[in-house]
Amino acid sequence: MVVDKLGEFYLCKKCKKIAFAAVSAQCGHLFCSTCAEESDNKHKGSICPACNQKIKHLTFSIHERDIIRRMDVKCSACNFNGKYFEFLDHICKK
């Protein structure tokens, strides 16, 4: 999947995929909820891989979730172009 330059802001700072169900750290960087839960379960006080600050708490943002769902994306394996929420159901035939 390919996102534009603005969409790169919405990539998880750990796995580098679109941070659907995003949570943000107090430093402002986003993580997908899966990576955030994995880090939280391993040890409290994880370090942000983008800025090396200690992560004290994570906040879920409905506003960021809605922006991410409406982002324009395209499949890097086929000709699909659409919104991210449509891409979630997209099955590439290649």
C-alpha positions as CSV (number, residue, x, y, z in Angstrom):
1,M,0.0,0.0,0.0
2,V,1.2,3.5,-0.9
3,V,0.3,6.7,1.0
4,D,1.1,10.3,0.1
5,K,3.6,12.4,2.1
6,L,0.9,13.8,4.4
7,G,-0.2,10.2,5.1
8,E,3.3,9.4,6.4
9,F,2.4,11.3,9.5
10,Y,-0.2,8.7,10.2
11,L,2.1,5.7,10.1
12,C,2.8,3.8,13.3
13,K,6.3,4.8,14.5
14,K,7.0,1.2,15.4
15,C,5.7,-1.1,12.6
16,K,5.6,1.7,9.8
17,K,2.0,0.7,8.8
18,I,-1.0,3.0,8.8
19,A,-1.9,3.5,12.5
20,F,-5.5,2.4,12.3
21,A,-7.1,2.7,15.7
22,A,-4.2,5.0,16.4
23,V,-3.1,6.1,19.9
24,S,-0.7,9.0,20.4
25,A,2.0,9.3,23.0
26,Q,2.5,12.5,25.0
27,C,5.3,13.4,22.6
28,G,2.7,13.5,19.8
29,H,3.9,10.4,17.8
30,L,1.3,7.8,16.7
31,F,1.2,4.1,17.1
32,C,-1.2,1.5,16.0
33,S,-3.1,0.0,18.9
34,T,-1.5,-3.4,18.3
35,C,2.1,-2.1,18.7
36,A,1.0,0.0,21.7
37,E,-0.5,-3.0,23.5
38,E,2.5,-5.2,22.7
39,S,4.9,-2.5,24.1
40,D,2.7,-1.9,27.1
41,N,2.5,-5.6,27.9
42,K,6.3,-6.1,27.7
43,H,7.2,-3.3,30.0
44,K,5.8,-0.1,31.3
45,G,7.5,3.1,30.2
46,S,8.4,2.1,26.6
47,I,10.6,4.5,24.6
48,C,9.3,6.2,21.5
49,P,11.3,5.0,18.5
50,A,10.9,8.4,16.8
51,C,12.2,10.7,19.5
52,N,13.5,8.4,22.3
53,Q,11.3,10.0,24.9
54,K,9.9,7.7,27.6
55,I,6.2,7.0,26.9
56,K,4.2,7.6,30.0
57,H,0.7,7.3,28.6
58,L,-1.2,6.8,25.3
59,T,-4.4,8.5,24.2
60,F,-6.9,7.3,21.7
61,S,-8.1,10.0,19.2
62,I,-11.4,9.7,17.4
63,H,-10.4,12.6,15.2
64,E,-7.2,11.0,14.0
65,R,-9.0,7.7,13.4
66,D,-11.5,9.5,11.1
67,I,-8.7,11.2,9.2
68,I,-6.9,7.9,8.7
69,R,-10.1,6.2,7.5
70,R,-10.6,8.8,4.8
71,M,-7.0,8.9,3.5
72,D,-6.4,8.2,-0.1
73,V,-4.3,5.1,-0.6
74,K,-3.4,2.9,-3.5
75,C,-2.4,-0.8,-3.6
76,S,1.2,-1.3,-4.6
77,A,0.3,-4.7,-6.2
78,C,-2.7,-3.7,-8.4
79,N,-4.7,-0.7,-9.7
80,F,-6.8,-0.2,-6.6
81,N,-7.1,3.5,-5.6
82,G,-9.5,4.5,-2.8
83,K,-10.0,5.4,0.8
84,Y,-8.2,3.5,3.5
85,F,-11.5,2.2,5.0
86,E,-12.2,0.7,1.5
87,F,-8.7,-0.7,1.4
88,L,-9.3,-2.7,4.5
89,D,-11.8,-4.8,2.6
90,H,-9.7,-4.9,-0.6
91,I,-8.4,-8.2,-1.7
92,C,-5.7,-8.0,-4.2
93,K,-6.0,-10.6,-6.9
94,K,-2.3,-10.7,-7.6
